[in-house]
């Protein structure tokens, strides 16, 4: 791995709001930050009240246990890790969190059926690994040329139908099963984790968010808000305020990570690579190498769909 020295620094912010309708916040977010290394996690719990909160908390705690944390682990040790080692650690931690959720649900009847999404971004210098399960999203907001790309693909039933050409994005937005997830933590003993590698340029920003944001704020609007300020705290706060001004029907969580050059060193344009899985509003086309979009087969409709509408 290259480009993780002190020629880059990061500014970051993590913010969460209960929204305008919910009485409790089922989202769990964490940010571990050091000047040249950042790890951000957004988990959106489902299952109602304490169950959703507990599921998202367990997912974040598993990552805290299983991944070298910026600001806590030795900087030299983190810098020496390969991208694959980081990806493997994130995958193992997310799977451990999945088992923790299932075990608690088995032991606690009133928490059965709980689950959570999880989206994590580990940034070292100008390299980033994103690990993802569910429909919380990661976006890359590019500085030059100004633009925004949705990095993750939602693991929802309707998004799979959109990817297969059976629904348009507009139809998906109004579909009665738009909140049904076919992949989340807490569903089965094994969970597949999507992995992406990003090479970043100075001025680029990463936005991680729960679906409480994307329910009210479009992808282009997220890009506009990020381009309007160089301060991640301002960007995140403006996005949350916008979602709440439009009804705030769900909990809203936003993490913003901005990369800057500590000196005048330049970098190549950002690009996104889908990492191979060891376990074998609008969808944007990624600039990618080896992204197997044409091999994705949507899941069959569930016989008895379980709506994740209680997700926070």
N, C-alpha and C positions, 0 to 999 in steps of 0.2 A: 504494500500500500504506500502511496506517495501523497505528498501535499498536506500532511497533518502537522507540520511544524508551527512555529510561532508566527509565521507570516499571515495567519488568519486569526481573527477573533470573532466571537459571537455575542450578540445581544438577544435576550430572550425574555418571554413573559408567559405566564400561565394564569388564566382567569376563568371563573365559572359562576354562573347565575342560576338560581332556581327557576327563573322564568316568571311568567305572569299568571300561570294557571296551577302549576304543581305546588304542593305544600312541602315537599321534601326534594332533596337533590340526590338522584341515583347515579349521577356522574362521579367518577373519581379521576382526578388528574394529578400528575406529579411532574416536576421539572428538577433535574439535577444538572447544575451548570458550573462550568469552569471556563476560563477565558477561551480556550481552544477546543473544548469538548462539551457537548450537551446531549442529554438524554431526556426526551419528553414523551409522556404517555397519557393518552386519553382513553378511558374505559367508560362505556355507557351501559349501566345496568338495566336489567329488565326482570319483571316478576312482581313488581309492586312493593311499595314501602320499603321495609327493612331488607327484604330479599334482594331487590335490585341493588341497593346500596352495598350490601354485603358481597354480592358477586363481583361488582366492579372493584371493591376494595381488595378482595382476594387476588384478583388479576394483577393489580398494581403491586401488591406486596410480593407476589411471586417474582415479578421482574426485579424488584428491589433486592430480593434474596439471591437471584440467580445470574445477575449481570454486573460486571464491573462498573461502578457508578462514578461519573465525573465528579471531582471535588472530594471524593471519598477514597477511591482506589488510587494507587500510585500512578501518576501521569505517565511515567515512562512505560509502565506495564500496559496501560491502555493503548499508548501509541504503538507499542510493539505488536499488538494483536492484529491479525489479518482481518479483512472484511468478512471472510467466511467464518472466522472464530466469533466475531460479533453477531453475525446472522445466526449461527448455531446456538449461541448463548440466549439470544432473544427467543428463538423457536423453542428451546428446551424450557425456558422460564414460562412462556405462555402455555405450553402443554402442562406444566406442573400446576399452573393456576387453574387450568381447566379441571384437572383431577381434584384439586382442593375444593372447587365449587361443587362438583358432583358428590364428593364425600360428605360435605356439610349438608347438602340437600338430602342425602340418604339418611343422615342422622337426625335431621330436623324437619318434621313433616310440613310445617307451615312455610318452609322455604323451598319445597319441591317445585321444580319448573323454573327456578331462577337461572339467570344467565347474564352474559355481558358481551359486548364488543370490546375489542382492544386494538388500538393503533399506536405504534411506538416509532419514534425516529431517533436514531443514534448518530450524532454528527461529530466527526473528528476532522478538524481542519476543513478541507473542501470536499470531504467524502461523507456520505450519509447512507445508512442502512435503514429501511423502513420495513417493519413487520406488521402484519394486518390480518384481522379476522372481524367480519361483521360489516357494518355500514357507517361507522365513524370514518372520517376521510383524512387523507393527507394531500395537500396541494403544494405544488412548486410555483411560486410567483417569481418570474424571471425579471431581472432588472433591464437587461439588454439582449434582444429587443424586449420591450415591456410586454408581458403576457402572463397567462396563468394556465397551468396544466393540472388536471386531477390525476394524481399518481396512482391511488388505490382504486380498485373496482369493488363496488358494493356487493356483498354477498346476500342480496335480496332476490326474492323470486321474480319480481317484475324487471329488475335490472338484467337478470339472466335472459329474460324474454326479449328485452331491448337489444342485448348483445347478439342474440340469434336472429334478429330481424322480425320477430313476431309482434312487437309493439313499438310504437314511436315513443320518444321521450315525453311528449305531451300526453299520450295515452297512459304511460306509466305513472305520471304525476296524479292522475285521477283514478287509478286502478284500486279496487277495494282491497287488494292484497299487497299494497305498496309497502307496508310495514312488516311483512313476513320475511324473516331471515331464514335462509337455508343453511347458514353456517354461523355459529356463535359459540362462545365458551359456555359449557353447561349442557350441551345437547347430547353428547356421546363421549365414550371413553377416549376416543382419538379425535383430534382436530387438526386439520391442515392449516398451515400458516403461510400466507403469501409474503414473499420477500422481494424487495426492490433495492437496487443500488443507485444512488444519485451522485453525480459529480457536479459540484456547485461552483458558481462564480461570485465574486464580490458584488454585493448589492442584492443578491437573491434572498428570498425569504421562503421558509416553510410554514405552512399553516396546517395544524392538526385541529380537528373539530368534531364534536358530536353532532348527531343529526338534528339536534335542536337548533343549530345554526342553519344548516342547509334546507331545513323545512321552510324557512322564511327568507333566506338570502341566497341569491343565485351565484353560480360560479363567477361570472363576469363581475358581479358586485363585490365579491370577496377580493378579486384582483384589484379592483379600483380602490378599495379601502387600504389594501396593503401598499399600493403605489403612492397613496396620498401622504404617507408618513414614514420616516425612517426609524420611528420609535415603536418597538413591538408592543409596549404597554398601551400606547395610543391606538394602534391597529386593532389589537384584541378588544379593547374597551369599546371602540366604535362599532365593531362587528356585533358584539353582544347587545349594545344599545339598539342597533338597527333591528336585530331579531326581536327584541322585547317590544320595540315600538310597533311591530307588525303582529303582535298578539302573544309572543313568547309562550307558545303552547306546550313547550317541552323545556327541560333543563338545557342550558346553553353553555358549552365549554369550548374554549379556544386557547391553543398554544401557538405562539409565533416565535420563530427562530430566524434571526437575520445574520448572514455571514458578511463580514467586512475584511478588507485587506489591512493588515497591521502596517504594511509598507506600501509601495507602489507596484508590487508584483501583480501581473495580470494572470488571467486564466482562460482556458478554452470555454466555449459555450457549454452550458449545462446540458447533460443528457441523462436519460433514464434507462436502466437495464433491469429487466425482470430476472431475478436470480432463480435458478432451478430449485424447486421444492424437493428436499431430500426424500420426502414421502410422496414420492410421486402422487332534481332538475336536469343535467346535461352530461353526457359522457363524452370526454374529449379524447382525441387521438394522441397518444404519447409519441414523442420522439424516442424510438427504442431500437434495441438490438436484441433479436431473439425472443420477442414477445409473442407467445403462442396464442394470440387471440383467435385464430381460425381453428384451433383445436378445442376451444371451450364449448362444452355441451351443456345447455341449461338443464337443471334438475326437473324431474317430473313433478307436477303439482302435488302437494301433499294431500292425503285423503282427508285429514282433519287439520287444516292449517292452524297454527298457534300464532296469533298476532302479537307482535312485540310492542304494541301501542303503549303499554305501561312503561316502556323504556324511558329512563330519565335523560 
